[in-house]
Amino acid sequence: MSALDEIRRSIEQQYRLDPNIHISVSMTRPRIKIDNQQATITGVYPNFFQIEAQGKSYTHKYVDILMKNVRINEISTDFDKYNISSDGHTLGRHTRKSRG
């Protein structure tokens, strides 16, 4: 299962269980800065998800979480094991070489 599939599955589960979340967003285009604000997941789709925070609606791609532009506190984000290129493509899992 790819990192994006894991993220999508996690968001879908949270949406079904309790769509109320706490989110942090830091993006430059468009400029969005949200820090640990209460939000609601309003839709989950194959390539993106929608939230409502601070009275506004936002649409994010799952890669936004992978790139750490979006963080949902209620969802575990242990995606550091994936090697991500600057354009958001998964290059594979990190491997650690043993020293000695």
C-alpha positions, 0 to 999 in steps of 0.5 A, a space after each residue: 500500500 502506498 503512502 497516499 493510500 494509507 493517508 486516504 484510508 486514515 482520513 476516510 476512517 476519521 471521516 466515518 468515525 468523527 469528522 471533527 478534527 484539529 488541523 494545522 496548515 502551512 502553505 504559500 500558494 495559496 497563502 494559508 496559515 492555520 495552527 491547531 484549529 478545530 475543523 470538520 472534514 466535509 468530504 473525502 474523494 479519491 484524489 482530495 478531501 475537503 474541510 471547513 475551518 474558520 468559517 471557510 471551506 478548503 480542498 487539499 490533496 492527500 500529498 499535502 499531508 505527505 509533504 507536511 503542508 497539512 497536519 491532522 492531529 487525530 491521524 497518525 502521520 508516520 510517513 517519514 519512512 517514505 522518500 518523497 521528491 520535491 514534487 510529491 512523488 513517492 520514490 520508495 521507502 527509506 532504508 537505513 544502512 547499518 554502520 560498523 
